[in-house]
Amino acid sequence: MAPTPSSKPVPTQLTPSKTPQSKHRLHLPSVKNTHPSPNPTSAAKDTPPAEHPVEVIGRIRDYPDQKEKPFSALQISSNGQMVRVRTDIGYRDFTLDGVSVSEDEDLDGFYKKFVESRINGVKLGEKCTVMMYGPTGSGKSHTMFGCPKQPGIVYRALRDILGGGDEENGEPEGGLGIGTFVQVAVLEIYNEEIYDLLSSSSSGGVSIGWPKGTPSKVRLEVMGGKAKNATFISGNEAGKISKEVARVEKRRIVKSTLCNERSSRSHCMIILDVPSVGGRLMLVDMAGSENIEQAGQTGFEAKMQTAKINQGNIALKRVVESIANGDSYVPFRDSKLTMLLQDSFEDDKSKILMILCASPDPKEMHKTISTLEYGAKAKCIVRSTHTPNAKDKEHSSYTVLGSRMAAMDQFILKLQMENKLKEKERDEAHKELLRKEKEVAELRAKLELVEEKKLVSKDEEITSKVDERTQILKAELQKKLYECQQMENEFDELGRRMEEKILQQQVEVEMLRRRLEEIETELCHSTEKEYHGVANDICWKQLYSTTFRNLSRRGAGNGEIYGLGEIYGLGHGRGAASS
Ligand SMILES: Nc1ncnc2c1ncn2[C@@H]1O[C@H](COP(=O)(O)OP(=O)(O)OP(=O)(O)O)[C@@H](O)[C@H]1O
């Protein structure tokens, strides 16, 4: 565990400097660190041992210009718990829980010495808030986020909680770099508004100080000390979550001031939850605590901005003072920053590690003194378990009730406003619904129309197909009829020609028969004659029988046409017959 004022006694003797090379080291008589409460009533005899929930560590940055180092305005006691600030008229000493000089102790050493034990506590279920406080350019963001060579608290804490590998050496621990499951939210508080840096909404947000086309930031409200509806990234891979945090951290609003070329104009809050054990780590990089003139801000708007940025710092200062003074009312509601930090101060299980950043430059002396004064006040915060007397009780309950009522009034007012907004949203949603319903009805009607048209066109299609088919069939029928007609005509022609032939043959046969008769008659006449009769008779009889044999064998009955020559056996072919 990191040293706490109550747990680590401060040596009363001078101790030799362990790091003689440091020009900040000084042999100072150590002050007994008794943490006297500024409220004398709380220092009663029977008061139980007080707990100091705020541990204050000083971190002195390097000289901005390494070549021309001015004489340091700061000196650190050998026990590393006291800072002496040299002023023109003397010096002022501040006792803290630890002081680290960047020149002697790099970020790794600083983390291991003052932060690591807190992070280990979170892994076991503790709640811890680490906040960076100091003027602009004093090294708050450097300590919190680091630089390419040295990762800052944020990335070291992520690696330690998630159990990732040694990224510096490029070696994953356990080979995978995977560990405890965490949920991380990244918020920005600018101009008294909370923005969700993880949200990538492209609408409904605002994009201030951010190039066109990049997703705008989403504004959040505080509800019950927490940012309502904040986006979380969750997982167990340190590398992935670190990359995402580094990416969105760049979305913070920065501006060049006299004191810092890239000055954070907003407070940045990284909230890391370890759900398995109920641990919570809040890392807060606050905007510079400079005043308007020192920041070199000119113009009404710029001054107003710086004033608003300072509102968080001033409110936190008042909160610290109120708690340290033991006031019954603590003005947490004075700024968004303090509203979100209320749990860190009020939850008995929560611890705060306040890192005061300061420059050794004598020109920054006044800012350094103011920062250290603030730290000294924070160190005075005690959490006692004392039981107040009746009068105290009555007074405090009256004040508490009053403040609670005021807070409730504010809450009711806010709820009423939210209600009105919701009603407006509901009305708009209703109107939208009606509009959509109308659209749906119109679309339905259109659909029905299209379907009807489809049906009609289907009928038409069928009819046209039937017509087409009918036409084809008709054409085929016509063709067949024509062919039949042709065949009939041919048949008729053939029949007619056959009849003609038969007729012709009958005529020829008749002629032949008559000729035969004539021949027979002639033959009969000739029988009466003596000599000539026998031979001729035989000859004509032979001719007669041959002719009739031929006729009966190849007669006109088979459709063939023969000439007379052929019938008489005198020659072949039609030519012969016709001649
Ligand atoms: N210990 C250090 N070693 C080296 N450089 C440092 C150290 N501390 C701060 N710086 C450098 O000084 C410059 C200002 O530091 P940084 O931005 O961290 O200041 P800051 O306190 O966060 O200022 P602001 O409030 O304006 O944002 C940066 O360029 C940073 O890298």
The ligand as an SDF file (V2000), in Angstrom:
LIG
                    3D

 31 33  0  0  0  0  0  0  0  0999 V2000
    7.9460   15.4740  -16.2750 N   0  0  0  0  0  0  0  0  0  0  0  0
    7.9750   15.8830  -17.5200 C   0  0  0  0  0  0  0  0  0  0  0  0
    8.9800   15.5390  -18.3050 N   0  0  0  0  0  0  0  0  0  0  0  0
    9.0320   15.9360  -19.5810 C   0  0  0  0  0  0  0  0  0  0  0  0
    8.0940   16.7120  -20.1570 N   0  0  0  0  0  0  0  0  0  0  0  0
    7.0720   17.0930  -19.4100 C   0  0  0  0  0  0  0  0  0  0  0  0
    6.9440   16.7100  -18.0710 C   0  0  0  0  0  0  0  0  0  0  0  0
    5.8140   17.2330  -17.5880 N   0  0  0  0  0  0  0  0  0  0  0  0
    5.2520   17.9220  -18.5900 C   0  0  0  0  0  0  0  0  0  0  0  0
    5.9980   17.8410  -19.6820 N   0  0  0  0  0  0  0  0  0  0  0  0
    5.7260   18.4570  -20.9870 C   0  0  0  0  0  0  0  0  0  0  0  0
    5.2560   19.7750  -20.7670 O   0  0  0  0  0  0  0  0  0  0  0  0
    4.1570   20.0950  -21.5960 C   0  0  0  0  0  0  0  0  0  0  0  0
    2.9390   20.4710  -20.7600 C   0  0  0  0  0  0  0  0  0  0  0  0
    2.5980   19.3710  -19.9590 O   0  0  0  0  0  0  0  0  0  0  0  0
    1.1120   18.8750  -19.7400 P   0  0  0  0  0  0  0  0  0  0  0  0
    0.3260   19.0470  -20.9730 O   0  0  0  0  0  0  0  0  0  0  0  0
    1.1690   17.5460  -19.1280 O   0  0  0  0  0  0  0  0  0  0  0  0
    0.6210   19.9500  -18.7290 O   0  0  0  0  0  0  0  0  0  0  0  0
   -0.7740   20.0700  -18.0270 P   0  0  0  0  0  0  0  0  0  0  0  0
   -0.5560   20.3260  -16.6130 O   0  0  0  0  0  0  0  0  0  0  0  0
   -1.6110   18.9010  -18.3640 O   0  0  0  0  0  0  0  0  0  0  0  0
   -1.3300   21.3690  -18.7060 O   0  0  0  0  0  0  0  0  0  0  0  0
   -2.8660   21.7940  -18.9980 P   0  0  0  0  0  0  0  0  0  0  0  0
   -3.5360   21.9490  -17.7250 O   0  0  0  0  0  0  0  0  0  0  0  0
   -2.7300   23.0740  -19.7340 O   0  0  0  0  0  0  0  0  0  0  0  0
   -3.4040   20.7150  -19.8670 O   0  0  0  0  0  0  0  0  0  0  0  0
    3.9120   18.8740  -22.4530 C   0  0  0  0  0  0  0  0  0  0  0  0
    4.5130   19.0530  -23.6870 O   0  0  0  0  0  0  0  0  0  0  0  0
    4.5770   17.7570  -21.6930 C   0  0  0  0  0  0  0  0  0  0  0  0
    5.0440   16.7450  -22.5560 O   0  0  0  0  0  0  0  0  0  0  0  0
  1  2  1  0
  2  3  1  0
  2  7  2  0
  3  4  2  0
  4  5  1  0
  5  6  2  0
  6  7  1  0
  6 10  1  0
  7  8  1  0
  8  9  2  0
  9 10  1  0
 10 11  1  0
 11 12  1  0
 11 30  1  0
 12 13  1  0
 13 14  1  0
 13 28  1  0
 14 15  1  0
 15 16  1  0
 16 17  2  0
 16 18  1  0
 16 19  1  0
 19 20  1  0
 20 21  2  0
 20 22  1  0
 20 23  1  0
 23 24  1  0
 24 25  2  0
 24 26  1  0
 24 27  1  0
 28 29  1  0
 28 30  1  0
 30 31  1  0
M  END
$$$$
